Amino acid sequence: MKELFRRIHTEKFRWYDEFLVIFIFSFILTIVCQGLGLAVMNAIARVVPLTDAFGETFQLYFSTIGGWIFLIPFLYLVKHRRPILKAIGPKPKGNNFKWLLFGLLIGFGLNFFCAVIAMFNRDIHITLAHVEPVKILLLLFAVFVQSSSEELIDRAYVYQTLVKGYRNKWVAIIGNALMFSLMHGFNPGVTPLALANIFFSGLLFSLMVYYFDSLWCAFGIHTGWNFTQSILLGLPNSGIVVPYSIFELDTATAANSFVYNVMFGIEGTIFSTILLAAACVVTYVLGKKRNRKPIDVWEDYPNRPGAKTA
């Protein structure tokens, strides 16, 4: 049993690094961050009226600010999680504005490509509704807050904790993508196929973190995908429809097909599965050719007492 333990876990493993413990605690973290974010948003709403379509949309996304407000101080104050902060800041080579912008373009390109196919297939019809640059920029920022907050929990806290405790890198890469998918299990209109697609998107983000050492690129891809889908095109974003968007969807003529799902949007289709899986393969192949290891945030973290190195 001890030999099996040594093969699975690293010398830095502690009981609170166990997969099930991490999953439960990440779920609790998500609830705490959401509660704090809603409290902040309610305080803002008392000062700045946000009752129109733009205001409601802004609140929906910006209320996730609790992920940043709570998680960063938490990681700093809890000593055995403090090294994770290295993965969030500019220390990793891929955490720079070039990779953030590149991620935004990838997220936009993937989602927009799906939408164009849906338009050609006559599954969706959209019309221009709002061209208000200031509001659009504010919503881009709000979507970034929402997307990056999810990434902080999944690709920073969960991913790096699994890296610390398990020898096989795929436990962290696949494990956090699985948790990411399960966290969306209660979204409106969710289906098994939709959860599979969210898993593949989480897998793509994880591969970007591992092979390109860029959590910021994951921030960008996540933001670009969500913004394009909801704010730009007015489509359901993981089943959630926002009241304000640049283009508006004609819901009366929208139809289910291989590339669009009326209830869940683009993410609920087999076409999305193929595209996201292909993006994962491309990222994996390019990452393997790059042949560089990501930053080891746990390098200076002490081994567990009595541990023997392999």
N, C-alpha and C positions, 0 to 999 in steps of 0.2 A: 504493500500500500504506500509506504514512504517513497519507494522508487517511482511509482506511478505519479505521486504528488510532485516529485522533483521534475518529472518529464513534462508535466502540464504547467506547473507554476514556476515563476522566477524566484530568485532568492529574496526579492523585495516584497513578495506577496504577503498580505495580511488578511485576516478573516473578512474584513470589510471591503476587500477587493473581489470577493466572490461574485460571480455573474448575477445570481439572483438578488443578492444584497444591493448591488449597483442598480439593477433594474428598479427595485422597489424605491430606493432612495432617489433615483432620478425622477421617478413619477412624483414623489413628494416634493422634490425641488421644483418641478414644473408647476405644481399647484401653488406653492408658496410664491413663486415668481409671478404667476398670473394674478394672484390676489394682491400683491404689492403693486403691480402695474395698473390694475383697475383702480386702486386707491389713489395713485398718482394722477391717473387720467380723470377721475372724478373731481380731484382738487383743481386741476386745470380747467375743467368744464365749468366750475363755479365762477371762474374769472373771465374765461373766454367762451362765449356761447358757441356750442358746436351741435346745433340742432338740425342743420340742413343736410343735404345728401353728402356734401364734401365733409362736413363735420363728423357725421356718423361713420364714414369710411375711414377718416383719419383716426378716430377713436378706436375703431376695430383693430387697426394695425399697431398704433402707437401704445396701446394699453399693454403690449408685451414688453415695454421698457423695463419691467421688473426683472427680466432676465439679466440685464446689465447692472441694474441698481443693486440687486441682491447677490448675484453670483460672484462678481469680482471681489467685493469685500469678504464674502464667504471663503473663497479660495485663498485669500491673503491671511485671514484669521485662523483658518484650520491648517495647522502646520503640515500635516501629512497629505494635504492636497495643494499646498502652495506652489510646488514645481509646475503645476499645470499652467500657471500664469505665463510661463516662458513660451508656451505654444500659442498664446493669444497675442502677445506683443510682437514687435518687429524683429526679434532675434532669429526666428526661422528664416531661411533665405527666400522662401516663397511668400512671406508676409510683407508685401509691398503693394503700392498703388497700381503698379503695372499688372500684377496678378489679380488684383481686385477688379480692375477694369476688364481684364481678359475674361474673368468669371462672369461679369455682367453681360458681356457679349455672347458668351456660350449659352447662358440661361435664356437670353433674348432669342438667340438663333434657334435653339431647340424647340422652344415653345411656339415661336412664330411660324416655324416650318410646319408643325402639327396643325396650327390654325389655318394656314394657307391650303393645306390638303383638305381640311374640313370644308373650307369655302368652295374649293373646286368640286368637291363631292356634293355640294349643296346641302350640307348638314347644318350650316349656320349662315346667317345673314346679319351683317353689322352695319350700322350707320354712324357717322360722326355726330357726337353730342356735345362735347366740351373741348375748347381750346383755351385753357387758362394756365399759362406757364408757371406762375407762382404756386398755384394750388397743386399742379402736377409735380413740381419739384418737392413740395412738402410731403406729398403722398409717396414719392420715391424714397424720401428719407424715412417715412413711417414704415414702409415695406422693408427697408433695410434693417430697421430696428427689430421688426418681427422675425425676419429670416435669420439675422445674425444671433438673435436671442435663442432661437432653436438650435443653431449651430454651437453656441456656447455650451449648451447642455449635452448635446449629442456628440459633436465632433471634438469638443474640448474635454468636458468632464468625463463623459462615459468612455469615449475612445481612449483618452490618455490613461484612465484608471485601468482599463482592460490591458493596455500595453504594459503597464507596470506589473500586473499580476500574472499574465499568461505569456508563455514562451512563443507560441505560434501567433504570428502577426494577424492571421485571418480571424482569430477570435475577436480581436478589436475591430477589424474592418467589417466583418459580417455581423458580429454581435451588436454593434451600435446601430447598424442599418436596420436590423431586425427590431430593436427597441424603438427606433424612429418610426417604423411602420406601425407598430402596435399602438404608439401614442396617438395615431390618427384613426384608431378603430371606432371612435364614436362620432366621427364627422358625418354631416348630412349626406345621405345617398351613397355611403361607402359600400364597396363590394370587395370580394376576394381579389379580383383583378386590380382594383384600385389600390388595395394594400400592397399587392405585389409590385405595382409601379412605384409606390412611395418607397418600398424597400430598395428598388433599383436606383432611385434618385439618391437615397441615403448611401448606397454603396458607391455611387459615383463621387459623392462628396468625400467619403472616406478614402477612396483611392487617390483623390487629389491631395488629401492631407498626407497620406503615406508616401506616395511616389514623388510628389512635387513639393512636399513640406510647406503647404500653403493652406492654412485655415482661412485666410482672407479670400482666396479664390473660391472656396466653398461658400463663404459669405456672398460673394458676387454671383455665383451661379444660382444659388437659392433665391437671391433678390431679383435677378433678371427674369427667372422663370415666373415667380409669383407676380411681379409687377406687369409683365407682358400679358399674362393670362387675365388678371383681374382689372387693373387700372387702365391698361392700354386697350385691351380688346373687349372688356366687359363680360368675360366668361366666368363660370364658376371656378373658384380656386380651392381645390380639394373639397368641393361640395359647397363652399361658402360663396354666396353672391353678394357683392358690395353695391350700394346705391349710387355711387359716383364712379364714372369711368370716361375715358376719352371717346371711345366708341361704345355704342350700346347694342346689345344682342336682341334680335327679334325672337323672343322666346316662343311665340306662337308657331313659328315655322321651323324651329330647331328640331333635329331628328337624331335618333341613335344610329350609330354606324360603327365601322371598324376604327374610326378616327375621332369620334365625338360621342360623349355620353351626356344626355340631357341633365341628369341629376348631379354628376360629379365633374363634368367637364372633360378636357383633354386627358387628364390623368387617369380616367377610368376606362381606357381603351387598349386594345391589343396593339395598335399602331404605336402608342406611347411606350408599351412594353418593349417592342422591337427597337425603337429609337434609343431608349435609355440603356437597354442592354448593350447595344452597339457602342454607345458612348463609353460605357464601362470597359468594354473590350479594348477600344482605342486608347483609353487612358492607361489601362494595364500594360498594353504593348509598348506605348511610348515611355511609360514609367520604367519598365524593365530595361529598355534600351538606354535610358538615362543613367541607370545603375548608380543612383546616389541614395544614401540612407537619410531618413529625416532626423531632425534634431532629437536627441535623447534627453527629455526634460528630467528624467529620473537618474541621470548619470551620477549625481552626488548624493542621492538618497540612500540611506544605510540599508544593508540587508537585514532581514528579520533575524532576531537572536537565534544563534545555533544553526543557521543555514549553512550548507556546504555548497560551494560552487561546483557547477557541472564540469 
